[in-house]
């Protein structure tokens, strides 16, 4: 089982407070989302392309959908 907690030192990098992330806690990629929940900081990796992967994994629809241009009636007196 991997460690889930580790003490780290905070330091200053210019005007920013920073910390070094230990190897066992490294995140994928080169971007992360940081948010504050009460007095806790939560860091999550930014995962790109997940929607495209999900859509590619879905089975095609079997039912025929109506053509959206059919049966449209103009709206009298409405300017778009």
ABEGO torsion letter per residue (X at the ends): XBBABBBBBBBBBEABBBBBBBAAABBBEABBBBBBBEABBBBBBBBBGAAAAAAAABBBBABBBBBAABGBBBBBGBBX
